[in-house]
Structure formats: C-alpha cells, structure tokens
Amino acid sequence: MKIAIIDYGMGNIHSVAKAVALFGARPVITNKKNEISSCDKMVLPGVGAFDDAVLELEKQDLISVIKEQVDQKKAFLGICLGLQLLFESSQEAKIKRGLGILSGRVVKFRPESGLKVPHMGWNDLKVVAGNCPLLDGITGNSQVYFCHSYYPDPADKSAIAATTHYGLEFASVLWKDNVYGAQFHPEKSQATGLKMIKNFVERC
C-alpha cells in the first residue's frame, strides 16, 4: 500500500512518513499530482499559518487533486494545520479560505485565567465515536500531544469523533466518511499516536 504524504513545505513530513512505514505501508513524500493520484491513501500534515499554507497549496496546484481524491473516497488524514485547512474558513486567515471539504470554521482559543495560548503539550482525548476506525483500540483519556492556537468548529457535530478539554471542550478528532482529522500530532504522541497511524494504514 502506498500512502501519499503531501509535501507543500509546511508539514512534519518525515516523522509522519516514518510512522506510516512502521506498519508496512510505503510512504510517498510528494507534491506531484500524478503521484498523489497513484497512492491508496493521503496524509496532509501541517505546521504554520493558515494563509501561508493555502498559498503554498495553490502555488503547487495541489488543491484540485486533493479534492478529487477525497471525492473518489480515498482515505484522507489531516494533521493539525492539515486538518484545519479542510474547513471553509479560519479566524487566523486574513486573505484565504479553506478547501471546504468539511463544513464549518476554525476559531481561536480565548485566553482565560491561567490558560496559555498556544495550547501546547499533552492532553486527554475523550472518545465520543467508538466506531471510528481511526480510534479503534483507543481508550478514554488517552494522552496525545498538541501544539495549536486554533481549533476546528465543524458545522456537522456528528463528525466529531473525540474531544479535548482546554478551557472548553473542542473537537480534536474528526471523522466524516473517508475523511479523518487529528488536531494533535499523532506522529509525536508515542504509543497512542502510533496506534492511530496503524489504524489509518490498516483500517481506514
């Protein structure tokens, strides 16, 4: 099985590729449309700013192939900013809209007493969709690693597969049909994160 790790210059691509390879899949780090199309699944990592990411995806002409492959029901995993880019808009963005694969928006944490933004470090997952293939075998209150100032606010609340509390309860895992998203970094989340990568390779 080949899994495209989409390289648009803003992701933790090599850690993701290494995690995918642990479970028998062949990671293909690429920004070429034909290579993405030839793979069985896709991962869109992301670190950085929303506008910059959309500009890079446009510059490299990757948006159309991502949407086409999602429409063809290939399994897709967005990580951190890679998840946020799937939405229609973000409060972080000044000039760009998102890909619109998921309905909703991305909003910023409001600093409260003792609440630091960005949200950085380990925090709990509360699984709310026990049938989500990405979360198979993941128990309640598993710890995963976050580094973000914005979080997804999906219009379709049934797409929320897990939540995390940080001043408020926010969606930290999303699942809609063949589209999966993690607001945290599974590739940095030790055994729990690697279990999710294994599930994406084997079950999604």
C-alpha positions in Angstrom: 0.0 0.0 0.0 1.2 3.5 -0.9 0.3 6.5 1.2 1.0 10.0 -0.1 2.5 12.3 2.4 1.6 15.6 0.7 4.7 17.9 0.8 3.8 21.6 0.4 6.7 22.8 2.6 4.7 23.2 5.8 4.5 19.8 7.5 6.3 17.4 9.8 6.6 15.1 6.8 9.5 12.9 7.7 8.2 11.9 11.1 4.8 11.1 9.6 6.4 9.1 6.8 8.5 7.1 9.3 5.4 6.3 11.4 3.5 5.1 8.3 6.4 2.9 7.3 6.4 1.2 10.7 3.1 -0.5 9.8 4.0 -1.9 6.4 2.8 0.9 4.1 5.1 2.7 1.7 5.1 6.4 2.3 5.5 8.6 -0.8 6.6 12.1 0.1 5.4 14.2 -2.8 4.0 17.4 -4.3 3.2 15.8 -7.7 -0.4 15.4 -8.7 0.2 12.1 -10.5 2.0 10.5 -7.6 -0.8 11.6 -5.2 -3.4 10.1 -7.5 -1.5 6.8 -7.8 -1.4 6.3 -4.0 -4.0 4.4 -2.0 -4.4 7.0 0.8 -3.3 10.5 1.6 -1.9 12.4 4.6 -1.8 16.2 4.8 0.4 17.3 7.6 0.7 20.9 8.6 2.7 23.4 10.8 2.4 27.1 10.4 -0.1 29.8 9.3 -3.4 29.1 7.5 -2.9 31.8 4.8 0.6 30.7 4.0 -0.5 27.0 3.8 -3.3 27.8 1.3 -1.0 30.0 -0.8 1.5 27.1 -1.0 -1.2 24.6 -1.9 -2.4 27.0 -4.7 1.2 27.7 -5.9 1.9 24.0 -6.2 -1.6 23.3 -7.8 -2.5 20.7 -5.2 -6.0 21.7 -4.1 -7.7 20.1 -7.1 -6.0 16.7 -6.7 -6.7 16.6 -3.0 -10.5 17.3 -3.6 -10.6 14.8 -6.5 -9.0 12.0 -4.4 -11.3 12.7 -1.5 -14.3 12.6 -3.9 -13.1 9.2 -5.1 -13.4 8.0 -1.5 -9.7 7.5 -0.8 -8.9 7.7 2.9 -7.5 11.1 3.9 -5.9 12.1 7.2 -5.3 15.8 8.0 -2.9 16.5 10.9 -3.0 19.8 12.9 -3.0 22.6 10.3 -3.6 19.9 7.7 -7.0 19.3 9.4 -7.8 23.0 9.7 -7.3 23.5 6.0 -10.2 21.2 5.3 -12.7 23.7 6.6 -14.3 26.6 4.8 -12.7 29.4 6.8 -10.4 30.3 9.7 -10.2 33.2 12.1 -6.5 33.1 11.6 -6.8 33.8 7.8 -6.7 37.3 6.5 -6.9 36.6 2.8 -7.7 32.9 2.1 -10.5 30.5 2.5 -10.0 26.8 3.2 -10.6 23.8 1.0 -14.3 23.5 2.0 -14.1 19.7 2.2 -15.7 19.9 5.7 -18.3 22.5 6.6 -17.5 24.9 9.4 -14.7 27.1 10.5 -11.6 27.2 12.6 -11.6 29.5 15.7 -9.0 30.8 18.1 -8.8 29.9 21.8 -9.7 32.8 24.1 -7.1 33.2 26.8 -8.7 32.8 30.2 -7.2 32.9 33.7 -4.3 30.5 33.7 -5.0 29.4 30.1 -2.0 29.7 27.8 -2.3 30.1 24.1 -1.0 28.3 22.1 -2.3 25.1 23.7 1.0 23.1 23.9 1.8 19.8 25.4 0.0 16.6 26.4 -3.8 16.5 27.0 -6.6 13.9 27.2 -8.7 12.5 24.4 -12.4 11.8 25.1 -13.6 9.4 22.5 -17.2 10.1 21.5 -17.4 7.9 18.4 -16.4 4.5 19.5 -16.9 3.1 15.9 -14.4 5.5 14.3 -11.8 3.3 12.6 -9.0 5.8 13.4 -9.7 5.4 17.1 -10.1 1.6 17.2 -8.5 0.4 20.4 -8.0 3.9 21.8 -9.3 4.1 25.3 -10.9 7.2 27.0 -8.5 9.7 28.5 -5.6 8.7 26.3 -2.9 11.3 26.1 -1.8 13.0 22.9 0.5 15.9 22.0 -0.9 19.3 20.9 0.6 22.5 19.6 -2.0 24.9 18.3 -3.8 28.2 18.9 -6.9 27.4 16.8 -9.3 24.6 16.8 -12.0 23.2 14.4 -15.6 24.1 14.9 -17.5 21.8 12.5 -21.0 22.6 11.3 -21.9 18.9 11.4 -21.4 17.9 15.1 -21.8 14.2 14.2 -18.4 14.5 12.5 -16.7 14.9 16.0 -15.1 11.6 16.9 -13.2 12.8 20.0 -12.9 15.9 22.1 -10.4 17.5 24.4 -10.8 20.0 27.2 -8.7 23.1 27.3 -10.8 26.0 28.7 -13.6 24.5 26.7 -14.5 21.2 25.0 -13.2 21.3 21.5 -13.2 18.7 18.6 -9.8 17.0 18.5 -10.6 14.1 16.2 -13.0 14.4 13.2 -14.4 11.7 11.0 -16.7 12.1 8.1 -16.9 9.2 5.6 -13.3 8.7 4.2 -12.0 11.9 5.8 -10.2 11.8 9.1 -8.5 14.6 11.1 -6.4 15.0 14.2 -5.9 18.4 15.8 -2.9 17.0 17.7 0.2 15.3 16.3 -0.2 11.5 16.3 3.4 11.1 15.0 4.6 12.8 18.2 2.1 11.1 20.6 4.0 8.0 21.4 2.0 4.7 21.7 -1.4 6.2 21.4 -0.5 8.2 18.3 1.2 5.3 16.6 -1.9 3.2 17.2 -3.9 5.8 15.3 -1.3 5.7 12.4 -1.6 1.9 12.5 -5.3 2.2 12.3 -5.2 4.6 9.4 -2.9 2.2 7.5 -4.8 -0.9 8.3 -8.5 0.0 8.9 -9.4 3.4 7.3 
